[in-house]
Amino acid sequence: MTLIFSWIIKLIIGGSIYYTLEVIARGRSHWTMFLLGGLCFISCGIIHNISGGQLAIWQEMVWCMIIITLLELIFGIILNGLLSMNIWDYSGMPLHILGQICVPFMLIWYVISFPAIILNSVCDYFLKLV
């Protein structure tokens, strides 16, 4: 099993889950959120694997939250700012930066990172069997 193949599978799994959650929560999503969700999912797995048990799960979740928020900011600046796609706008949310990231969603990313870490471990287990 190559690392690239593993990441492609995880991109599809993470992207599909995030896209579906967003459709359930907002009633809509955008194809780029599939990519962002997949990248965030892969990132949580990388953080967990790099940790190698040296960090407590809550510490891994903090790192996941930070990376997810940074990815969201990068995607937001490119998609919403430069390309004017207007996929999301957190301007009405407290403690936002450029309307692209905000503290309330950082906390959501923190919570979501726990199942992402666990599911990454499950994926790793099954991908080793292939």
C-alpha positions in Angstrom: 0.0 0.0 0.0 1.6 3.3 -1.1 1.2 6.5 0.9 -0.3 8.3 -2.1 -3.0 5.6 -2.5 -3.7 5.8 1.2 -4.1 9.6 1.0 -6.4 9.3 -2.0 -8.7 6.9 -0.1 -8.7 9.2 2.9 -9.3 12.2 0.7 -12.4 10.5 -0.6 -13.6 9.3 2.8 -12.9 12.6 4.6 -14.2 14.7 1.7 -17.4 12.7 1.4 -18.1 12.8 5.2 -17.5 16.6 5.4 -19.5 17.4 2.3 -22.4 15.3 3.6 -22.3 16.9 7.0 -22.3 20.4 5.4 -25.3 19.5 3.3 -27.1 18.2 6.4 -26.2 21.3 8.4 -26.5 24.1 5.8 -28.6 22.5 3.1 -25.9 23.0 0.5 -22.2 22.6 -0.1 -19.6 23.2 -2.8 -17.3 20.7 -4.5 -14.3 22.5 -3.1 -15.5 21.7 0.4 -15.1 18.0 -0.6 -11.4 18.8 -1.2 -11.0 20.9 1.9 -12.7 18.2 4.0 -10.5 15.5 2.6 -7.3 17.5 3.2 -8.4 18.3 6.8 -9.1 14.6 7.3 -5.7 13.6 6.0 -4.0 16.2 8.2 -5.6 14.8 11.3 -4.2 11.4 10.4 -0.8 12.8 9.8 -0.9 14.7 13.2 -1.9 11.5 15.0 0.8 9.4 13.2 3.5 12.0 13.9 2.5 12.1 17.6 3.1 8.4 17.9 1.4 8.4 21.2 3.5 11.1 22.6 0.7 13.6 22.8 -2.6 13.2 24.7 -5.6 13.0 22.4 -6.8 16.5 23.4 -3.4 17.8 22.4 -3.7 16.1 19.0 -7.1 17.7 18.7 -5.7 21.2 19.4 -3.1 20.6 16.6 -5.9 19.4 14.3 -8.0 22.4 15.1 -5.1 24.7 14.2 -4.3 23.0 10.9 -7.9 22.8 9.9 -8.3 26.5 10.6 -5.2 27.4 8.7 -6.4 25.3 5.7 -9.8 27.0 5.9 -8.2 30.4 5.9 -6.0 29.5 2.9 -9.0 28.1 1.0 -11.1 31.1 2.0 -8.6 33.7 0.9 -8.2 31.9 -2.5 -11.8 30.9 -3.2 -13.8 33.6 -1.5 -11.3 36.5 -1.7 -9.3 36.1 -4.9 -11.9 34.1 -6.9 -15.0 35.8 -5.4 -16.8 32.4 -5.1 -18.6 33.4 -1.9 -18.8 29.9 -0.6 -18.9 31.0 3.1 -18.7 34.2 5.0 -18.1 34.3 8.8 -18.3 38.2 8.9 -21.3 38.0 11.2 -19.6 35.6 13.6 -17.7 36.8 16.6 -13.9 36.9 16.5 -13.6 36.3 12.8 -10.6 37.1 10.6 -11.4 38.4 7.1 -14.8 36.6 7.4 -13.0 33.4 6.5 -12.2 31.9 10.0 -13.7 32.4 13.4 -13.4 31.1 16.9 -16.8 29.4 17.1 -15.9 27.3 14.1 -12.4 26.6 15.5 -14.2 25.0 18.5 -16.3 22.9 16.1 -13.1 21.8 14.3 -11.7 20.8 17.7 -14.7 18.6 18.4 -14.8 17.1 14.9 -11.1 16.3 15.0 -11.7 13.5 17.6 -13.8 11.3 15.3 -11.4 12.2 12.4 -8.4 10.9 14.4 -10.2 7.7 15.3 -11.5 7.1 11.8 -8.0 7.7 10.4 -6.7 5.0 12.7 -9.5 2.6 11.5 -8.6 3.5 7.9 -4.9 2.8 8.5 -5.7 -0.6 10.0 -7.8 -1.6 7.0 -5.5 -0.1 4.4 -2.6 -2.2 5.8 -4.7 -5.3 5.0 -4.9 -4.4 1.3 
